[in-house]
Amino acid sequence: MYTLMRTHNCGTLCKEHLQQTVTLMGWVHRRRDHGGVIFIDLRDRFGLTQVVFRPECDPHMHQLAGSLRQEFVIAIQGMVIARDAQMINTKLVTGEIEVEAHHLTILSKAKTPPFSICDEALNVNEELRLKYRYLDIRRGEIAKNLVMRHKAMLAARNFLNSRGFLEVTTPILAKSTPEGARDYLVPSRVTPGSFYALPQSPQLFKQLLMIAGMDRYFQIAPCFRDEDLRADRQPEFHQIDIELSFSNQETFLPLIEELVVSVFKETIGQELFPPFRRMPYKEALETYGTDKPDLRFGMPLQRLDSLVQRSEFAVFQQALKDKGCIKGICVKAAEQLSRKQIENYTDLVGRFGAPGLAWMRMTPEGLSSNITKFFDPSLLTEIATTMQAESGDLVFFVAASEEIVNQSLDHLRRQLAKDLNLIGPGYEFVWITEFPLLLWDDQMQRYECSPHPFTAPYHEDIPLIETDPLSVRSASYDLVCNGYEIGGGSCRIFERELQQRIFNLLKLSTEEMQHRFGFFLEALQYGTPPHMGLAFGLDRLVMLLAQTDNIRDVIAFPKTQRAADLMLEAPSDVTHEQLRELKIYVEQTPKGG
């Protein structure tokens, strides 16, 4: 058992501490031998301090210092002294001083790590980093992100507390009430054959809290969704969950903007300037091809149906005959884009179903390409005017179904912005509003809810629910930043009769309604206040704050895109005894099957 107690961390000592005796503890970051004098860079999560071991001070300690290796955990005691002027390291907070050691204790030895801890710039395979996540955190970058995550959570909590919101914890073991993604199920030992579900969100719990009169609720809630993963999604994640009663969008959205301003200021010192822009869903799709537009650069999409129908270009004519559309984007000053790059962009849009990518260059004489022969000169002039094309610009066109056109041009627009360095600094926020309440599922031949079935329609659209369901707008709103949806919410249905009408449209039988949502429908009968809410994806929000595009960079122990934990080797088998106790039989998959 060691007897020394740490007096300072490795990131705070400076000239004010000269001639003080201090005790530091941490990991050996680097060791350097200089003609008998040994230098150790000692590291903890706060920073680095240089420690000096001189042979004349204590030969035994000096010999022990010579045995130190990277990642040994040590405790040292010594005197803070000034570095020689030529040895000052201006990159370190502690760069003007060093500690001359007169006591050393090795607390823990370390084997050689599978990758370098002291070289943060070293490109290490991500799977190896995830397998040894505790070592990856030591490298520093992930640790910085975790500190940032802590600050963001604290800022959110402090802000919401100051506005009268109560943090209430809701259950993890709950009922399966499908909200779009597959549930993670947990078998019950006490009731064999029955299952809990891990919550996809606390949606019904927070609405029940409004019915309970809690008025203003929040929590940083764990959520679970068994869905296909990508760089900005994990099977388990956290959201800053907010709900309040007796409000409306015109008071609620500015409150959320204040929260965002506070989080960005307290976390990274970034000033934001609300109010944020608002954009209806249809406008976002029409202009940017997505409901998550990145507004840090231009290149809006332009619809060209009415113009190109006058052309003789068969590809465009066929798309219009198939009830598709033609849209284009204009790339400014694109002389540097080669034919090879254009071929790469053609392959890109092809991955999203586009049959091809037409293009024209703007020259001093007008639009030019191998397809302009199908357009008369006056039509080319009108297209150039509509696209606001100038000499040196390049215009791309996609002709297909509206969904394919929007999706392919959205991805092309983003890729062009990266390739041409068009993305400006900072953060651009926009509220996307007026989403459709319902979508039609061709495969299942039924309606499905756009956000979730508890979202209220616009009051003036309620008469259309049975007669024209697809035209009904939902009173929902997403907050988008730099092309990422960071939060979404809605006004909630608070009348049982309206909630049942929505369930009827979803073709839920009376029995299904009762089985899935009977407790909630009953609760709606006992006096439900108008209420609304929003949930921020905490992980995605911190991802933006940290300026990374990989959500795993801001989570302590994330999973791979196959939902695997490489460190714990989970998911994993369990014993037959555990399965027998739960009365579960696992079907064996044939080898190679």
Secondary structure as GFF3:
##gff-version 3
##sequence-region A 1 593
A	DSSP	three_ten_helix	15	17	.	.	.	ID=ss1
A	DSSP	beta_strand	21	34	.	.	.	ID=ss2
A	DSSP	beta_strand	37	44	.	.	.	ID=ss3
A	DSSP	beta_strand	47	53	.	.	.	ID=ss4
A	DSSP	alpha_helix	59	66	.	.	.	ID=ss5
A	DSSP	beta_strand	73	82	.	.	.	ID=ss6
A	DSSP	three_ten_helix	85	87	.	.	.	ID=ss7
A	DSSP	beta_strand	97	108	.	.	.	ID=ss8
A	DSSP	alpha_helix	126	131	.	.	.	ID=ss9
A	DSSP	alpha_helix	133	138	.	.	.	ID=ss10
A	DSSP	alpha_helix	141	162	.	.	.	ID=ss11
A	DSSP	beta_strand	166	167	.	.	.	ID=ss12
A	DSSP	beta_strand	185	187	.	.	.	ID=ss13
A	DSSP	beta_strand	195	197	.	.	.	ID=ss14
A	DSSP	alpha_helix	203	211	.	.	.	ID=ss15
A	DSSP	beta_strand	216	224	.	.	.	ID=ss16
A	DSSP	beta_strand	236	245	.	.	.	ID=ss17
A	DSSP	alpha_helix	249	268	.	.	.	ID=ss18
A	DSSP	beta_strand	277	280	.	.	.	ID=ss19
A	DSSP	alpha_helix	281	288	.	.	.	ID=ss20
A	DSSP	beta_strand	302	303	.	.	.	ID=ss21
A	DSSP	alpha_helix	305	308	.	.	.	ID=ss22
A	DSSP	alpha_helix	314	321	.	.	.	ID=ss23
A	DSSP	beta_strand	325	331	.	.	.	ID=ss24
A	DSSP	alpha_helix	339	350	.	.	.	ID=ss25
A	DSSP	beta_strand	358	363	.	.	.	ID=ss26
A	DSSP	beta_strand	366	368	.	.	.	ID=ss27
A	DSSP	three_ten_helix	372	374	.	.	.	ID=ss28
A	DSSP	alpha_helix	377	386	.	.	.	ID=ss29
A	DSSP	beta_strand	394	400	.	.	.	ID=ss30
A	DSSP	alpha_helix	402	419	.	.	.	ID=ss31
A	DSSP	beta_strand	429	433	.	.	.	ID=ss32
A	DSSP	beta_strand	438	441	.	.	.	ID=ss33
A	DSSP	beta_strand	446	449	.	.	.	ID=ss34
A	DSSP	three_ten_helix	459	464	.	.	.	ID=ss35
A	DSSP	three_ten_helix	469	471	.	.	.	ID=ss36
A	DSSP	beta_strand	476	481	.	.	.	ID=ss37
A	DSSP	beta_strand	484	491	.	.	.	ID=ss38
A	DSSP	alpha_helix	496	505	.	.	.	ID=ss39
A	DSSP	alpha_helix	510	523	.	.	.	ID=ss40
A	DSSP	three_ten_helix	524	526	.	.	.	ID=ss41
A	DSSP	beta_strand	531	537	.	.	.	ID=ss42
A	DSSP	alpha_helix	538	545	.	.	.	ID=ss43
A	DSSP	three_ten_helix	551	554	.	.	.	ID=ss44
A	DSSP	alpha_helix	576	582	.	.	.	ID=ss45
###
